[in-house]
């Protein structure tokens, strides 16, 4: 089973590329969603997170409000590191279980999709790293249309992430999503064919 890490900055087209890879036969695990799961009430990281950051991060229903938690860790590397120490072991356990299940089912390719796969030190879990990228102008337009962010908000989020150049330095495959959707799909299909050849998958 071939494990591909798929990453890229906010608005770079990760989910679109992951969707195309799923159409071609890959099983996609969204690590960001797994991160949400472990912080839900009853989840393995819930109590530790509330103990660490206080009940002010909870909403009226007792769930962790991700926006409130995000504000605490967004501009504080120290707070983010504390959150990662709580969530990462729980995420790793779930990931291991899911990969074992997919391996037993005979799945040939698994895509681990995550915005911060390199920052979180998860790159070693993948045999190849695929990185999505797009011109900043395109990213800003996507963030405005998708999330309603102002240009200033979008740029602040981009600045808080690992620079694109650093991600690209680690990339085995780069997918530029700045063009038309059919062009991006064609590029993914082309790289998929090469992957099948490298992995000896028919």
Backbone torsions as a table, in degrees:
resi	resn	phi	psi	omega
1	UNK	NA	128.0	-178.4
2	UNK	-94.3	129.0	-179.8
3	UNK	-109.7	120.4	-179.6
4	UNK	-108.3	129.1	170.9
5	UNK	-90.4	127.9	179.8
6	UNK	-118.3	117.8	-177.1
7	UNK	-141.0	173.1	-179.4
8	UNK	164.8	163.3	-179.4
9	UNK	-69.5	170.3	177.2
10	UNK	-57.3	134.3	178.4
11	UNK	74.3	13.7	-176.3
12	UNK	-90.0	-2.8	176.3
13	UNK	96.8	18.9	-179.9
14	UNK	-55.6	-51.2	-175.2
15	UNK	-63.9	-36.4	177.4
16	UNK	-62.9	-46.9	179.8
17	UNK	-65.5	-40.6	178.0
18	UNK	-60.5	-39.1	178.6
19	UNK	-63.8	-41.4	177.6
20	UNK	-64.8	-39.1	179.2
21	UNK	-67.1	-35.8	176.6
22	UNK	-64.1	-40.1	178.1
23	UNK	-60.8	-31.3	-178.6
24	UNK	-85.0	-4.0	173.7
25	UNK	120.6	0.3	-179.5
26	UNK	-79.2	148.4	168.1
27	UNK	-91.5	128.4	-176.6
28	UNK	-108.2	126.9	173.2
29	UNK	-111.6	117.0	179.0
30	UNK	-88.1	103.7	-176.4
31	UNK	-64.0	-30.5	177.9
32	UNK	-63.3	-37.5	178.3
33	UNK	-69.0	-37.0	176.6
34	UNK	-62.8	-38.8	176.5
35	UNK	-60.2	-36.8	177.2
36	UNK	-67.9	-41.3	-178.1
37	UNK	-59.4	-44.0	-174.2
38	UNK	-69.7	-17.7	-179.5
39	UNK	-96.9	-1.8	177.4
40	UNK	-72.1	154.5	178.6
41	UNK	-58.9	132.7	-174.1
42	UNK	90.5	-13.1	177.9
43	UNK	-76.3	160.7	-173.2
44	UNK	-66.3	-17.7	-178.3
45	UNK	-109.6	-1.4	-172.9
46	UNK	-60.5	-56.6	-174.8
47	UNK	-62.1	-40.9	180.0
48	UNK	-64.1	-39.8	-179.4
49	UNK	-66.5	-42.8	179.7
50	UNK	-66.1	-40.2	178.0
51	UNK	-63.0	-39.2	-176.7
52	UNK	-75.1	-41.7	-171.4
53	UNK	-108.9	-7.0	175.4
54	UNK	91.1	162.8	-175.8
55	UNK	-73.2	-8.5	178.1
56	UNK	-66.3	-16.1	179.9
57	UNK	-84.4	-2.8	-177.7
58	UNK	-89.2	150.0	173.6
59	UNK	-89.6	-175.5	-176.0
60	UNK	-66.0	-20.2	179.7
61	UNK	-94.0	2.8	178.2
62	UNK	87.7	2.9	176.3
63	UNK	-87.9	156.4	175.4
64	UNK	-70.4	124.6	177.0
65	UNK	-83.4	109.4	-173.5
66	UNK	-64.7	-28.4	178.1
67	UNK	-68.3	-43.0	178.5
68	UNK	-64.7	-44.6	179.0
69	UNK	-64.3	-39.4	179.3
70	UNK	-61.0	-39.7	179.5
71	UNK	-64.5	-32.6	179.5
72	UNK	-70.1	-37.5	-172.6
73	UNK	-102.2	-13.6	-171.3
74	UNK	-59.2	-43.3	-177.0
75	UNK	-110.9	18.3	-178.7
76	UNK	-129.4	99.3	178.2
77	UNK	-56.8	-33.5	-179.3
78	UNK	-68.4	-43.3	178.4
79	UNK	-67.2	-39.0	177.9
80	UNK	-63.0	-40.7	178.5
81	UNK	-63.0	-38.8	177.8
82	UNK	-64.2	-41.7	178.6
83	UNK	-64.7	-42.7	-179.8
84	UNK	-62.1	-36.9	179.5
85	UNK	-65.0	-26.6	178.5
86	UNK	-82.4	-45.1	-171.0
87	UNK	-85.3	-35.1	-171.7
88	UNK	-61.1	-43.4	178.0
89	UNK	-60.2	-38.1	179.1
90	UNK	-68.0	-41.3	178.0
91	UNK	-63.8	-44.0	-178.8
92	UNK	-60.6	-39.3	-179.5
93	UNK	-64.7	-46.4	179.1
94	UNK	-63.6	-42.8	-179.6
95	UNK	-60.3	-44.7	179.7
96	UNK	-59.3	-44.3	179.8
97	UNK	-63.3	-42.1	-178.1
98	UNK	-69.2	-39.5	178.6
99	UNK	-64.5	-39.8	178.5
100	UNK	-64.0	-39.8	178.4
101	UNK	-64.4	-42.5	179.1
102	UNK	-66.9	-37.1	178.4
103	UNK	-64.3	-41.8	179.1
104	UNK	-64.1	-31.8	180.0
105	UNK	-79.4	-5.5	178.3
106	UNK	81.5	20.6	178.0
107	UNK	-65.5	135.6	-174.5
108	UNK	-88.2	-36.7	-177.2
109	UNK	-133.7	130.5	175.3
110	UNK	-119.2	134.0	176.7
111	UNK	-108.0	122.3	172.8
112	UNK	-96.3	105.9	-177.8
113	UNK	-96.2	123.0	179.9
114	UNK	-158.1	136.7	180.0
115	UNK	-66.3	-37.4	-172.6
116	UNK	-115.5	39.6	-176.1
117	UNK	-61.9	-34.7	179.2
118	UNK	-79.0	-44.4	179.7
119	UNK	-59.9	-34.2	-177.7
120	UNK	-85.0	-0.7	179.9
121	UNK	72.3	24.3	-177.9
122	UNK	-93.9	-2.2	-177.2
123	UNK	-58.1	-31.2	-177.7
124	UNK	-70.5	-15.8	179.2
125	UNK	-76.9	-13.5	-179.1
126	UNK	-108.0	147.7	178.4
127	UNK	-83.4	-25.9	175.7
128	UNK	-137.9	149.2	176.3
129	UNK	-115.2	120.1	175.7
130	UNK	-104.4	131.4	-176.5
131	UNK	-120.5	128.8	175.0
132	UNK	-93.9	143.7	179.7
133	UNK	-145.3	157.5	177.5
134	UNK	-156.8	153.7	176.8
135	UNK	-58.4	146.3	-177.2
136	UNK	-57.0	-38.8	179.3
137	UNK	-57.8	-41.7	179.5
138	UNK	-67.6	-42.9	179.6
139	UNK	-61.7	-44.7	-179.7
140	UNK	-61.6	-40.3	178.6
141	UNK	-64.0	-43.9	179.7
142	UNK	-62.4	-43.2	-177.8
143	UNK	-67.6	-35.2	177.4
144	UNK	-65.9	-45.1	-176.4
145	UNK	-74.3	-37.1	-174.2
146	UNK	-83.5	-42.7	-172.4
147	UNK	-117.6	-7.1	179.9
148	UNK	74.7	16.4	179.6
149	UNK	-70.3	144.5	171.5
150	UNK	-75.3	166.6	178.3
151	UNK	-59.8	-38.5	-179.8
152	UNK	-66.0	-43.5	178.3
153	UNK	-62.5	-43.7	-179.3
154	UNK	-63.0	-44.7	-179.5
155	UNK	-64.7	-35.4	178.1
156	UNK	-63.6	-41.3	178.7
157	UNK	-67.8	-39.8	177.8
158	UNK	-63.4	-40.7	-179.2
159	UNK	-68.4	-26.2	-178.2
160	UNK	-77.7	-12.6	-177.2
161	UNK	-95.1	168.4	172.3
162	UNK	-59.5	135.8	178.7
163	UNK	-60.0	144.8	-179.9
164	UNK	-55.4	-39.8	-177.9
165	UNK	-60.1	-35.2	179.8
166	UNK	-70.4	-41.9	176.4
167	UNK	-60.3	-45.7	-176.7
168	UNK	-63.4	-28.0	179.1
169	UNK	-64.7	-28.1	-178.9
170	UNK	-94.3	-7.2	-169.7
171	UNK	-73.4	139.0	168.3
172	UNK	-90.4	-33.7	179.3
173	UNK	-136.8	135.5	178.0
174	UNK	-116.5	128.4	177.0
175	UNK	-114.7	111.4	177.1
176	UNK	-85.1	118.8	-176.7
177	UNK	-101.5	16.4	-176.6
178	UNK	-75.5	-14.0	-177.8
179	UNK	-89.8	-163.6	178.1
180	UNK	-68.0	155.8	-177.1
181	UNK	-59.7	-40.0	-179.5
182	UNK	-67.5	-30.0	176.7
183	UNK	-68.8	-42.0	178.6
184	UNK	-63.7	-43.6	179.7
185	UNK	-61.6	-41.1	178.4
186	UNK	-63.5	-39.5	178.7
187	UNK	-65.3	-41.5	178.0
188	UNK	-64.0	-42.8	179.5
189	UNK	-62.0	-39.7	179.0
190	UNK	-63.3	-47.1	-179.6
191	UNK	-68.9	-31.7	176.9
192	UNK	-63.6	-43.3	178.1
193	UNK	-59.7	-41.4	177.5
194	UNK	-65.3	-39.4	178.3
195	UNK	-61.2	-43.9	179.3
196	UNK	-58.7	-39.5	179.0
197	UNK	-66.8	-44.7	179.6
198	UNK	-62.6	-39.5	-175.3
199	UNK	-86.2	-8.3	-178.5
200	UNK	67.4	33.0	-179.8
201	UNK	-99.6	131.9	179.4
202	UNK	-106.4	NA	NA
